[in-house]
Amino acid sequence: MTSNVKIKCTLCGNISSFSAAKPRCPVCDNIWQEAVYPLEKLKDLFLNEIRNLPFDLWRYHNLLPLNTYKPKISMDEGGTPLLHASNLGVMLGNKNIYFKDERQNPTGSFKDRQAALTIAALQEAGINQLVLASTGNVAISYSAYASRAAIKCWAFLTSLVPYEKMREVAIYGTQVIKITGSYDQTKRIASEFAEQRNLFHDLGAKSIPCVESMKTIAFEISEQLTLTLSPSDIRDKWIAPDWYIQAVSGGLGPVGVIKGFQELYDMGIIDKIPKIGVIQAEGCSPMVTAWKANKPKADPVLNPSTHIETLATGDPGKTYEILYEKISTVTGGTFESVTDEEAYQMMHFLSKMEGLSVEAAAAVSFAGVSKLMRLGTIKPDEMVVINCTGHTMPVQNDILGSGWSMDINLKKSRMEPFNQDGLLAALSEIKYEKYPKIIIIDDDTNARILIKRILQSMANFELFEAANGLAGLEKIRSEKPNLIILDLMMPELDGFGVLDEIQKDESIKDIPVIIVSAKELTESEKVRLKNHIHGLMQKGDFGSIDLQSEVSELLKLT
C-alpha cells in the first residue's frame, strides 16, 4: 500500500512527499505544512472500503499519511463510543447532546490517536528516539506506543503534572525529565535538548501525523450520528452535528477535527461543517481573551493561574491564528472559558448523574457547553457533540522504585493545592433530620429522574414523585413532606394552582417550595410567586452557580 498524501507548504505552496523525518518544507524551510489528498478520486474508495473494515482509527487509512493499513503497534485505538448525555441534556434544556467517549482508548485519552499515527510514521521513517513536552496525556500515550515500537522516548513534564501521570509515563520505560517551571518553559527546554542531541522532536500542531490523527474524530462522529439517527442513509450521506466542543491547551484537537469535517464536506459526504466551541480554563485562556478582543493573534499568559495543569499552555502561538481564521471564516463558533470551580462542579455532576468519571480537562468542555447554553450561544434544538477527552488511572507508586525521574528546577515556588469543592457541595449540607421527605412534582419523567439522582447522591431521603399537579397536591397532603420541588407547566393543575392550594391549607402552607421550570416568567407571574416559594431554578441551569445560590438561600432556613 502507498499513501495518497502529499504535503503542501502553507507559505510557498510547494508540494512534496511526506516523511516524518523531514518536517520542514524543502524549498522555504517553513515548519507549517498541511496534508492534501485527491479527495474527489478517493471518495468512492473511501466509502466502499470502510464497510468491510473494523471500526477503529485505521478504517480511514486512505486519508492518512501512512503506507501501512494498520501497523503492528496498533492497540485498536479509535472507534470510541458516541453516547447520548441524557441527564446532562435535561440539566441544560437540550435533548441533543452527545459525547465522544475518548476515555475508551487504550491509555484512556484521545491522545492515543495522535501517538499511534505519529509513532507508526516514525517507525516507517526509521526514527528510533523521540523527545516531547507534555502536560500528561500526550506523554502517557506516546510512551505506550513507543514501547511497542522499541523507540526511546524522552518526556519533559512540568512539575505541576500529577505524580500519578508521571509514574504512568515512567512505567512504560520513558525517561521522565521533570521541569519545575511552566509548560511553555518545559517546551523550550525539550526543544533545546532535542536540538543539541539531534533527536526527533514532536511538534504537536506543526506535525502532519498529529493533525491527521485528530481528523478521525470527525469521521467517526459523522458515521456514528448517521447510524444512530438515519441508518438507511449511511451509504450516501453522513450527518454532522451543529456544534463540536472541546477543551484545549495548545489547540491541536480542534485543528485536526475541523480538517476532518472539511474533507467530508469537500467530498460531499456531509452537508455542513459544524460550529466549533473551543473551551479553555479561565486561569489560562489566551485564546479566549484574544477572540473576545477580535484579535487574530493571542498574547501569551506568562503566569497561568489554573489548577487544571493539563490545560496550562500560556502561549498557543500560530495554532490560535489557524483556529481564529477557520472559526471566523469557515465553521463559525466561539471561544469561551470556565473557572476551575465550574469544571470541578461538572466532574461531580457527570460522575453522579451520567456515570462518567472524567479528568478535569474533560470536564472543562462539558462546563463550557453549560455556559454556552446559558449564554444562548448554543440553541436548545442544536445538536452538540462534546469531546470527552480522557480519564487516566493512577499507577501504583511502589512498582517503580526510586530514580524514575530527573528533576530540573527553574523556579522555587509552587502553586498551593486547590480546594476542589464539587458540584452540589452546598446541597450536601442539608440536614437529613430536617428534610427526610421530599416530593418532586413534574410531568417530565427525565426531569424527575435527574432531580432524584441529585438528591440520592446526597443522602438517604425518602423521595416521592407526582406527574401532575393534582396527584402532587394529594401526595403533599398525605405525606406532609419537608421540601417540595415543583414544576410550573403541568396538565390538570399547574404549579401556580398547586401553590394556591398549598396556601389555603394551614397544615402544609409552611412547607418550603423550590420551583424548577422551563417557563420564562412574566412580571405578573413573578409577583404571583413572591413570598410563596423559597427558590427558583430555570430548567437548563441544574448544576450551575445558580443552583448553588438557590440552595444556599434554602439553607438559611436551617
PESULZI-V454088 format. One record per helix or strand of 2 or more residues. SS is the DSSP state (a for helix, b for strand). FROM is the first residue (numbers start at 1). LEN is the number of residues. Records with the same first field share a line. If there is no record, write none. Layout:
# PESULZI-V454088
SS: FROM-LEN / FROM-LEN
This chain:
# PESULZI-V454088
b: 6-4 / 15-2 / 33-4 / 82-3 / 97-5 / 129-6 / 152-7 / 175-6 / 200-2 / 243-5 / 275-7 / 333-6 / 384-5 / 405-5 / 437-5 / 462-5 / 483-4 / 512-6 / 535-4
a: 39-12 / 57-7 / 86-7 / 102-3 / 111-14 / 137-13 / 163-9 / 183-15 / 204-3 / 208-22 / 231-3 / 252-15 / 282-3 / 286-7 / 309-3 / 318-14 / 340-15 / 360-16 / 397-3 / 427-3 / 445-12 / 469-11 / 495-10 / 523-7 / 545-11
